[in-house]
Amino acid sequence: MTKQEISTFCVDQLAEILRIPKEQVDVNAKFARLGLDSAMTVYLLMELEEKLDLELSPETFYDHPTVDALSAYLAQKVVTGPQPAGAR
């Protein structure tokens, strides 16, 4: 998937999770600023893992705290494939 496709998927999921219109999801706002709590973060993480066939950790959201940053990171991860455990 491309960065744009991942970003669109994230926006769709966030709008559903937060029960807001997609247009209100700012891709440059931090997840916490959007109103995402830890339980919602885990739900989004699970949806992304399933969609992208990747294993992610909650730290991924802290290291890449916006939809734009997360999408760029995940698009690169999809291209390079999963890394061995412990590698960053």
N, C-alpha and C positions, 0 to 999 in steps of 0.2 A: 504494500500500500504506500501511496505517496504521503508526504507531509499534509497536503491539503485534504486528502481523504481521511486521514487520521484526525485532523482538526475538525472536520465536519462531523465525524462519528462522535468525538468528544463533546462537541457543542450539542448534538442531538441528545446524548446521554445526560449531560449536565442539565439541559432544559427539562428533561423528564424527571431526573432525581430532585431537582430544586423546584419543580412545578412552576417554571417561568417560561415565557416565550423565548424561542431560540435567539431572537433579535436582541434580547437583553443579556446574553452571555458574551461578555467582553473577553476575547481571546488573549488580551494582554494584562488582564486583572489576575491577581494571585487567587488561587483556589479558595483560601480562607476568606478573602474579601468577597468572593462570590457567594459565600455562605455554606461552603462544603465542610462538614464536620468529619471526624475520623471514620464513623460508620459509613458515611456516604463515599468517602475516599476509597474504602475497601471495596465497596460495591462497584465503583467505577474501575478500580484496578482489576477486579474479576472479569468485568465486561471486556476490558482491553486485552487481558490475557487470552480470553476465549476468541475474540475477534482476530487477534494478531498471532495466535499460537506462540506466545512468549511467556516466560516466567518473569514476573515483576515483583518488586518489593515496595512496601509503603514509602521507603526512603526516596524512591524514584520521584514521588510527588513533591518532596521537600527539595530535592536537587534540581527539579525542573518545575517551578511553582505556578506556571501559567499554561494555558492550552497551547499557546504558540511554542513555548520552550519544550513542553512535553511532546508535542507532535513532531518537532524537529528531531528530538532525541530518539523517539520511537521509530521514526522513518529510517533513521540511520541504523538502528538496532535490527530492524526487519531486513535491511540490505545485507548487513554483516552476519546476521544469524546469532543464535544464543552463544554467550561466552561461558567458559568453564566456571564452576562455582568459585567464588572468591575474587574473580577478576572484575575490574571496573573499567 
